[in-house]
Amino acid sequence: MNAHVMRILLICVATAFGFYLCYRLAFPFMSSLTAALVLSIMLLPMHRKLEGLARHANLAASISGNGGALGVSFFWMELRGQSQVAGS
């Protein structure tokens, strides 16, 4: 084998090892990444409607992001049964 072929082989092996390390680092977060992907797909129609109503794209993004976060938070609290108002 000549030096050029060895260099290409070494680069391929190093790239494969890099992809493996990235997989190992991302694996614990796969469930969270999947949930984020599903939520972003579900909330996209609401965001597009807000973009049409709002004059600024940043305002629509802020409303969509905060509304989605609040919606998920309230849903999670209801799911866990912790939505009782304190002191009542």
Beta strands, then each sheet from edge to edge (+ up, - down):
end
